[in-house]
Amino acid sequence: MHASLATQPLTVGPVRSQVSVFGDPDDGESAPRVAVQMTLHLSFAEILGRLLFTPGSTLMREDLESGNESKIMECLWFTMAQTGLDVAEDFADMAMDVYTGRRSSNLHAFAVSLGTVITHIFGVAAPEAARVG
């Protein structure tokens, strides 16, 4: 379940002033910032794990039910910036335990719904989810 870096993983954009680390306008930010984009190749489990377990991710059931793909993408973008590869691998393992029913959790139904959305948005294959309850 390891993420892999692309052959040319980094691209660099122009230097900008008065922006936050995410590129949003921030009048209080005095240090100039350069946009650096990195390409990662993620599996279903890695996406699911990041979205389920990254602290600060604000993904809610309503977001899944609304079909708001931009909210899912925004949350994944946030989790990518917040989670290192080693932690993301642990999150992926935990997520698959919940999703497949190997671990009993009140997150199971949410994980299954999220898994459906992930396969729709990203086109990745998912293992069969456990039927609980």
C-alpha positions as a Python dict, from the first residue, in 0.01 Angstrom:
ca = {
    (1, 'M'): (0, 0, 0),
    (2, 'H'): (289, 236, -47),
    (3, 'A'): (234, 565, -226),
    (4, 'S'): (477, 616, -510),
    (5, 'L'): (640, 933, -632),
    (6, 'A'): (622, 1017, -1000),
    (7, 'T'): (946, 1025, -1197),
    (8, 'Q'): (932, 1405, -1208),
    (9, 'P'): (759, 1465, -873),
    (10, 'L'): (802, 1843, -832),
    (11, 'T'): (696, 2148, -1023),
    (12, 'V'): (760, 2502, -900),
    (13, 'G'): (543, 2807, -960),
    (14, 'P'): (605, 3181, -921),
    (15, 'V'): (691, 3350, -592),
    (16, 'R'): (389, 3521, -435),
    (17, 'S'): (358, 3759, -143),
    (18, 'Q'): (97, 3781, 131),
    (19, 'V'): (-43, 3430, 88),
    (20, 'S'): (-90, 3145, 335),
    (21, 'V'): (77, 2808, 300),
    (22, 'F'): (-226, 2700, 93),
    (23, 'G'): (-202, 3004, -139),
    (24, 'D'): (-498, 3190, 9),
    (25, 'P'): (-464, 3568, 50),
    (26, 'D'): (-319, 3656, 390),
    (27, 'D'): (-234, 4022, 457),
    (28, 'G'): (-52, 3923, 777),
    (29, 'E'): (197, 3697, 598),
    (30, 'S'): (520, 3882, 530),
    (31, 'A'): (739, 3600, 394),
    (32, 'P'): (712, 3541, 19),
    (33, 'R'): (614, 3186, -81),
    (34, 'V'): (674, 2975, -388),
    (35, 'A'): (416, 2721, -508),
    (36, 'V'): (557, 2368, -512),
    (37, 'Q'): (340, 2092, -656),
    (38, 'M'): (412, 1726, -600),
    (39, 'T'): (258, 1433, -780),
    (40, 'L'): (175, 1125, -573),
    (41, 'H'): (7, 804, -684),
    (42, 'L'): (-241, 689, -420),
    (43, 'S'): (-435, 367, -377),
    (44, 'F'): (-797, 340, -265),
    (45, 'A'): (-679, 254, 89),
    (46, 'E'): (-444, 553, 104),
    (47, 'I'): (-716, 796, -2),
    (48, 'L'): (-970, 639, 236),
    (49, 'G'): (-725, 639, 527),
    (50, 'R'): (-625, 1001, 482),
    (51, 'L'): (-986, 1117, 457),
    (52, 'L'): (-1098, 910, 757),
    (53, 'F'): (-816, 970, 1002),
    (54, 'T'): (-622, 1291, 929),
    (55, 'P'): (-677, 1529, 1221),
    (56, 'G'): (-849, 1848, 1107),
    (57, 'S'): (-1018, 1695, 803),
    (58, 'T'): (-1374, 1825, 809),
    (59, 'L'): (-1544, 1575, 582),
    (60, 'M'): (-1901, 1506, 693),
    (61, 'R'): (-2174, 1261, 588),
    (62, 'E'): (-2363, 1553, 430),
    (63, 'D'): (-2064, 1612, 200),
    (64, 'L'): (-2087, 1254, 76),
    (65, 'E'): (-2463, 1268, 28),
    (66, 'S'): (-2458, 1605, -152),
    (67, 'G'): (-2232, 1479, -429),
    (68, 'N'): (-2004, 1780, -373),
    (69, 'E'): (-1686, 1649, -536),
    (70, 'S'): (-1501, 1976, -475),
    (71, 'K'): (-1539, 1930, -97),
    (72, 'I'): (-1391, 1578, -119),
    (73, 'M'): (-1102, 1709, -331),
    (74, 'E'): (-1044, 1999, -90),
    (75, 'C'): (-1032, 1760, 206),
    (76, 'L'): (-791, 1527, 27),
    (77, 'W'): (-572, 1824, -63),
    (78, 'F'): (-567, 1927, 305),
    (79, 'T'): (-485, 1574, 423),
    (80, 'M'): (-200, 1546, 174),
    (81, 'A'): (-41, 1856, 323),
    (82, 'Q'): (-97, 1739, 681),
    (83, 'T'): (3, 1373, 670),
    (84, 'G'): (345, 1222, 612),
    (85, 'L'): (383, 901, 411),
    (86, 'D'): (459, 687, 716),
    (87, 'V'): (147, 803, 901),
    (88, 'A'): (-60, 779, 582),
    (89, 'E'): (37, 413, 549),
    (90, 'D'): (-84, 348, 905),
    (91, 'F'): (-408, 535, 825),
    (92, 'A'): (-454, 320, 513),
    (93, 'D'): (-415, -1, 715),
    (94, 'M'): (-660, 119, 982),
    (95, 'A'): (-909, 235, 717),
    (96, 'M'): (-907, -103, 545),
    (97, 'D'): (-958, -277, 879),
    (98, 'V'): (-1269, -62, 936),
    (99, 'Y'): (-1392, -83, 575),
    (100, 'T'): (-1361, -461, 548),
    (101, 'G'): (-1494, -529, 897),
    (102, 'R'): (-1168, -667, 1040),
    (103, 'R'): (-1201, -398, 1307),
    (104, 'S'): (-1532, -313, 1471),
    (105, 'S'): (-1591, 60, 1453),
    (106, 'N'): (-1869, 316, 1454),
    (107, 'L'): (-1696, 456, 1141),
    (108, 'H'): (-1783, 151, 929),
    (109, 'A'): (-2095, 292, 760),
    (110, 'F'): (-1922, 624, 693),
    (111, 'A'): (-1616, 443, 555),
    (112, 'V'): (-1832, 240, 317),
    (113, 'S'): (-2014, 553, 196),
    (114, 'L'): (-1683, 733, 157),
    (115, 'G'): (-1542, 435, -31),
    (116, 'T'): (-1826, 456, -282),
    (117, 'V'): (-1756, 826, -337),
    (118, 'I'): (-1382, 762, -374),
    (119, 'T'): (-1435, 499, -641),
    (120, 'H'): (-1670, 735, -826),
    (121, 'I'): (-1443, 1042, -814),
    (122, 'F'): (-1104, 878, -862),
    (123, 'G'): (-1193, 562, -1054),
    (124, 'V'): (-990, 337, -826),
    (125, 'A'): (-1104, -15, -743),
    (126, 'A'): (-1218, -93, -390),
    (127, 'P'): (-1230, -428, -215),
    (128, 'E'): (-1569, -555, -110),
    (129, 'A'): (-1687, -386, 207),
    (130, 'A'): (-1813, -588, 500),
    (131, 'R'): (-2186, -591, 566),
    (132, 'V'): (-2229, -492, 930),
    (133, 'G'): (-2550, -466, 1122),
}
